[in-house]
Amino acid sequence: MGMYLRSTSRTNRDGSTVTYLQLAHNERNPETGHSTAKIIHNFGREDTVDRDALVRLCESIARVCGLQIRDPRAHGPEPVDGALPHEVTLRRTRTLGTVHIVDALWRRLGIKAVLDDLARRHRWSVPYERALFSMVANRLCEPESKLGVWERWLETVHLPDCNDLELHHMYEALDRLHEHSTEIEESVFFETATLLNLDVDLVFFDTTTCSFAIDEVDGDDGLRQRGHSKEGNWKPQVVIALAVTREGLPVRSWVFEGNTSDVTLIDQVRADLRGWKLGRALFVADSGFNSADNRAELARGCGHYVLACRIRSSAELAEVTSRAGRYKEVSDNLRVKEVVVDEGTRQRRYIVCHNEQQALREANHREAVLAELEQILASHPDEDGSATKKWGMELLTSRRFGRYVRKTKTGRLRIDRGAAAEAAKLDGKWVLLTNDDSLSVEDVADAYKSLLIIERCFRSLKSTQIEIRPMYHWLARRIVAHVKVCVLALLIQRVAELAVGKSWRWIRHDLDAVQATEFETETHRFFQVNEVTAEAAAVLRALDIKPPRRVLDVAKIPAEV
């Protein structure tokens, strides 16, 4: 048995601990067969031992063994040529945290399962599921084109099961997604609804536009058509429709030709959602979808809706807003009252909403516009034919001033005080129309207020996070599939935001600190994960996702032939 330095401790009556150092070796008891320590020399208490004598003993033993002993107290720390041992090489570092949770949620929401099932049924030999996952994950990290995902982005993140993807796999995966989008969307939505115990009785619907940086439009059967975009310009575009839950989780998406008007979409949307058997679904949409045909289509099959109304669109709505009645306080900034027009099957139930703070803002804005208009009129000579002058025609057609300008019999321009007074009656008011008699006025108002969540979804899709634009595709099926990829990314984003209680921007900021560094020895290659920060750990706990293992993907380097 070899010798060794042995330490023993003893606790004094006052609670202090004293440690003793001894030189010992183990001997086996011939009777019991057990090994026991035999003390060769006592060095005494550790705090009083002669350290220099121990160093000299170590040096003498080292000389016999052909070793070198370096005392850091005498010679300082040993100089280091590099941060790693010579036999270990650091290759590169890749981000891991964000793609780690995206992959976990991709699996938890059933997206991987439905794609794997399609792969088995259709005998796909290409890993289309991984190709689609990489495109969705990219939208949530650093949005790139499909070429950019394959050529640049995959090299910056730790996704080893995507290493064998080829560029054509990306485009083929988009085609598979387009072919099976209905089945995928339905399966994923109901898996999400079950997992998160969602209320699917309330469906919010709205549209946005997505333009292309091209001059020519597609043929009559193409998606890219010239239309008036939501940003106020006129260019080739597509119309994107989105249905979401109260929590802002996507139910389903559609892509229509760029010149499609909102009032013509309900037929297809209602038919598609009816096929999902959502039960008593309340359809909530803005005034762009409020038409007689749409209301009839939505009501068919006992469908229920809450639609905003354009107050100035009819005499009936003007009468509804002016009808006497007591408002009911719903919240600090919202009062509502119910107005019913006609009876029986022709009955129309309106909810008039009033926001005092919004009314004050609109009144102040109108006063500023009228003051500016007075200055413009005063700066021009009061002469006949002023309405035919260039500045006069610009005022009459102006979106800012036109409604408050009138032309006199002599052709002069004057401020229309009557129009301003009529506008003041509608300050802070909006009108909702519903065919659901079971809803209270508070429920109707709250449902419409929740429609604002879809505006946030569109902002995430188009600018703040997922960046659906620019779109580089020209084939209709791939334009649609690109939108579906972005909506899947929106679903994962919203699930994470709801669980963590932070915006995706801050979630990603916290997770980007988790990285995987690749090391290589003569025989093996592996990745090691850095320490997970407290912020990243909090995100993982909120999502109930385990942190990544410290060492990943240990692989033996093939011997050279």
Phi, psi and omega in degrees: 000139182279158177277157180203161177271123187247139178239137176231150183236150178222138180261126179281170180297328181281003178093352179285156182245135178241133181248137181242144178251138183218146172267123187221165169214157184267138175235143180270129179288122183295336182273312183270337183081000180273151179271132178233152181276133176246125183278125178265320182208140174261123178271345180098195182293143184298323184282351179242003184293150178280098184298320182297325178294320177296321179297317179297322177297317179298319182293322180292320177295320181296322180298319180295323182272359180073033181246167176244136178245127180244119179273111182296336178290325183273323187246359182082174180295151181292130178297140182243124178288328181213167182284345183239156173302155185298333184276357180245132180242132175272122184267303184192165177239138180234150177286145186227322192305310185293313181293334178296315181282329177297317179296319180296317179288326176304319179283318184296324182278004175081010182290315178296320183297315182291326178288322176295323178295318176297321180298319178293315183292324183258004175056049176287129177264348180263141181284069181295329179298317179291327178294316178293320178300316182297323179290321178293314179299322179297323179297333182269352181249280179224087187309128179226169170290169179298322176296318180295323177301310184287320189275329187235309193292318182300337178285347185258352183236158181268092176226075186299331181280003174251004185294332185268006179292145174248162183299320181293337175297323180299310183291322177294325178296323175299320179296318178296320179297319179296319182296324188242023186298321181297313179296318181294313182298316181295314181297315182293319182296313183288331173295318178293317181298320179290316183297317185261003180055053185280151171272106184260014179278350183241119183239121177261140186224138175199171180232160170217175180239154178224115188265166181239147179272061178226163179262324184266147176264170176285175175293185184301333182260011181266162181280322186281099180236154180285133180203172180273112186282163177294342178275356174098004179252181185231106185202168176300134187201174167236158176256127180251125177251143184220132173249130183227163175276177178303329181277358181084019177270128183299133174267309180197156179231157179223154174232125182240167177302149186295341180258018180280132178271155183301322187289350181261004187267336192300323180311303184290318182299313181297319180296319181294317181287328178298325180294341180274351177055059181285356182086219181279082184271125176264120184266120182243125182211166182277179187294341180298340182257004185271099174219162181300318180295318181294319179297320179294320180292318180293324182284341183297134181075033178061033177284148181240149183213157167230116184236139173284155181240146170278111190300323184272011185275345183204158178293329180297319180290326176297321179291324179297316183289334183264352182294139181292151179165155183269131176283151176247130181288125177258318177209184183300328185244017184218127173236144182224152171213154183258137176229122180252130180247133182065184182220170176066220185290340180268005183296137177235126184256114179254146173240115179268125182248145181220129179241113185295321179294319178294322178300319178295318179297317181293322178295316179297320179296317181296319178299320178294320179295316180295321177296319178294321179295320177300318179296320180296314181295322181290337182279353180246144179295143182276085184234158179297147178079013182297332180290343180264353176288161182300314182295327179292317179294325177295322177294316183296328182261001182289137176290334182276318187251339191305321184289343182253013181244136175233155179253127180284172179297333181271005177087011178268156181260135180222157175287131179273092182293330178296318178296322178295321180293320178295321179296325181296331180294338184256007181302128176073011183249145166213158187238135176245147178239130179222151175252012182258104182285346183279346181276137173284164180297327178295319180296320180296314181296317180296322179298317181289323178299326180291346179298339179300337181297328181289330175296322177295321178299317179294322178297319177297318181296318192265330189219310194283330186227297194274333175054069179297335175258153356282153175256127184262000183274153174235340174287134185302317184295328181277332171298313179298315182295323177299317177297318180297321176300315180294324180289323174298320176296321178297321179300311180297319179300313183293322178299316179294317182297319180295322182285320186273329183082019177231161173288158182300327180302316181282328176299312180295322178301317180292322186280335182295346177287344179271116184227158178242126181254133182269128176241156180217135172248187180294334187243338187223158175231137181205163176247138176239134182269137178289172178297132179286126181292163180297322180293316178294322178297323178295321178296315180298320178296318181297327180270356183056047178241131180289144175297155176294153177297154182294322181242129185235148166052054175288123183223141178279134179282125181299140178289141179288137181273000000 
